[in-house]
Amino acid sequence: MKDELASTDPWQHLSQWTSARIAMGRVGSSQPTKAVLDFNTDHATARDAIHTALDVGRLERKLHAADFSSLRAWSKACNRSEYLRRPDRGRTLHPACIDALQPNGTPSTHLLTVVVADGLSSLAPASHALPLLRHLRDGLVGWALDCVVVATQARVALGDEIGQIRGSEAVLLLIGERPGLKSPDSLGAYLTYHPRIGCTDAERNCVSNIRPEGLSYQNAVFKILHLLEGARIQGRTGVALKDSSDLFGLERGARKSRLNG
């Protein structure tokens, strides 16, 4: 139902360019009814994204149908409540899943292990991990793609322990980011070269806001592949490895325009 008394905002035309909560109008000193209801809906969606468990079985079936093999892992956080209250327990593997993560034989050289983790939004990996992995597999050169490890009650550092166990040259952790009121399904990709227990956040790179309304799968993979190449050249990730993929993209676009022109 339209608010008959709502006054329009002069910035309303700008709302077509962003999903941010701008130019909502007002009724006296209050917000219009629709704006209040929309806020409550977005807030409920964000809460659901945090508390809803990742359907691991369904994700694994989708991965297998796309010819990805998978393994399971979980942290020491025994439930969602403990995961939210004790971030430290979400950074360490539960002993019961370690044996299953051990590689069969000698690990492949140039092994890239991908971990798909629930994080703070199970909606993000459920929606975006598989499409991103398809694009990554198509563009991956010079790397052996490991089994996909599906991890629950997971924080970012859990990928370091998994990568160490698997003998990976690099680990890429795809995890649900903290949901915003307009972005409950944002996926983050954290890349760590030579992963090991005790790595700090300064030793990894992050590609954030991966979703159709944010950073597209194609552009996210372009950045990830660029970082993988740089990590191998420099022998590290993190603060020492800058993401210059945007400059390469502009240079490639300019070169293409010159050829077409």
N, C-alpha and C positions, 0 to 999 in steps of 0.2 A: 504493500500500500504506500502510495507516495505521500510524503510530508507536505501538506498543503501550505504550512506556514514557514517552510524551510527557505532560507535565502541562499542564493547561489554564490559561489566563490569565484572571483575574477581569474583565478589560476586553474579553473576547472578543465580548460582545454589541454593543460599540461599532463593531466592524469592518463592520457592516451599513451604516454611514453614511459610510464613507470607503474609498477604495482604497489608502490609505496602509498601510505595512507596520507594523501594530500588532497586539498581542495574539496573537503567533504561538505562544506556549507554549514549552516547553523540555524538553530531555532532559538531566538533570544540569546541566552548565555550558554545554551546546551547544544549538543550534537543532534542531528536528525536521527529519527528512530532507525532508519536503515543503516546508518553508520555504526550505531551502537550494536545492532544485531550482527552486522558483519564482523565487528571486532570480537564479539563473544564466540562466533563461529570459528574464526581464525585461531583464537586462543584455545578453544577445545580441540581443534585439529592438531595444533602444536603439542598439546599435552598427550593426545593419543599417540602421536608419532614417538614420543619418548617412552611411554609405558607399554605400548603394544609389542609383544614378542615377535621376533623375526621368525617367519615360517621357514625353517631350515629345510625341511623335506621338500617343500614346493620349489625353493630356490635350487636345490640340488637336482631335482628332476629337470628343471629348465636348463641348467648347466650341462647335464648329460645329454639332453636332446640337441644341444648345440655343440656336442663333441668336446666338452671340457670334462676332465676327470676331477674329482674333488675329494677332500678330506675334511674331517670335522675337528674343531678345537673349541675350548671354552676356558674362561678365566677362573680364578679362585672366588670370584663373586658368586655366591650361590643363588641369588635371585635379583630381581630388578631393584628392589629396595636397597639391598646391600651395595649393588653396583653404583647407585646414585649417591649413597652416603660414604662409600669407601672407594674412591678412585684408585687407590693403591692396589686393591685386590683385582681390579680390572686390568692391571698392567702385567699380571703374572699368570702364566698358564697353570691350570689345575693339573696336578701330577697324573691324574687318571687318563689324560689324553696325550701325554708325551710319547709313549711307546708307539702309538699309531702314526705319529708324525715323523718317526725316524725314517730316513731314506733307505730304499732297498738297493744295496750295493753302493758303489762310489757315485756321489752326486755329479751331475753333468757340469761341464765347464760352462761359464757364462750363464748360470742358472738364474732366472727371474721368477721369484715366488710371488704370487698375487694372493693376498688375504682379503676376503670380503667380510666385513665386520658390521655388526648392528650399530654400535656406538650410541649416540643420543637420538637417533631417528632410524627405526627399523624400516620405515617407508622408503628411505633413500636407497639403500642397497637392494631392496626388493624391486624397486622400479628401474634403477639406472645401472646397476653393476653389470648385468649381462650385456646390454647394448654397448657399454663402454668396452667391455672385454672383447667383443666381436671386432670393434674398430681397432683395438690394440693389437689383437692377433694378426689382423690383416697388414698392419704397418710395421710389425716387429721384425728387425733384421739383426743378426749377429747375437741373438739371445735364445736360450732354450727355455721355453715356457713350462714352468713346473705345474703340478696339480694346483687347482684353486683350493685354498683352505678357507672354509666357512667358519668364522669365529663368532661366538656369542658372549654377551656381557663383557665386551672387549673395549679397551682403551687403545690409543695409538701405539703405545710402547709394546703391546702384545705382539705386534708384527716383528719386532727385533728378536724376540726369543724364538719365534717360529722360524724366522730366516736363519738364525744361528743353528737350529736343529736340522733344518733342511740342507745346510751347507750352501746357501744362496750367495751369489755375488751381489744381488740387490733384492730388496723386498718392496713391493708396492702394496700399500694397505688402502683399500677402498672402504670408507667408513661414513656412517650417517653423522652429519654435523649437527650442532645444536640448532634446533628448528627456530626459525623466525615466524612472526605472525603472518607473513606472506610467503614464506619459504620453508614449509615443513619437511620437504623431501630433498634437501641440499646434500649432495655427496662430496666428500673430500677425498683426495688422493695424496697419500703421504709416501714419499720415496726415500729409502735409506740405502746407501751403498755400504757393503760389508756390514750387514746388520749383526748386532750382538747385544746381549743383555747389558744394560747400563748406558746405552746410547742416550744422548740428550736431544731435546727438540732442536738445538742449534746444529745437529748433524743430519737433519732431514729437510727435504723441500716439500712444499704443499701446493697442490693445485685445488682451488676451492670453488664452491658453488656450481658444481657440475649437475646440470639439469636442463631440460629444454628451454625453460624461461631464464636461465642464467648462462653459464658457459656450456656450449654445445659439446656433444660427445666428440665430434671431429676436432674441434679446437682444443679440447682437453687432452686428447691423445697426441695431438701435434706438440703440445707443451711437454707431455710426459716423455715422448720419444726424444725430444730435444734435451731434456734433463738427463735421460739415460745415457745419451751419447756424451754429454759433458761430464757425467759422473765417471765414466770409464776413462776419459782423457785425464781428468784431474785426480782420479782415485778417491773421490769423496763427494758427499752431498752436503747440503746445509748452507751455512752462511758463506762458505767459500765458493759456492756454485750459484751464480746468478742466472735467473731466467731471462734470457735474451731472445726467447722464441718470437716475441712480437716484432722485434727488429728484423729477424729472418723472414717472417711472414710478409712484412712490408716490402722487403727487398725482393722477395719472390714475386709479389704482386706487381711491383714496378717493372721487373724484368719481363713478366708475362705481357704487361701492357705495351712495352716497347716492341715485343715480337709481333703482337697483334696489330700494332699501329704501323 
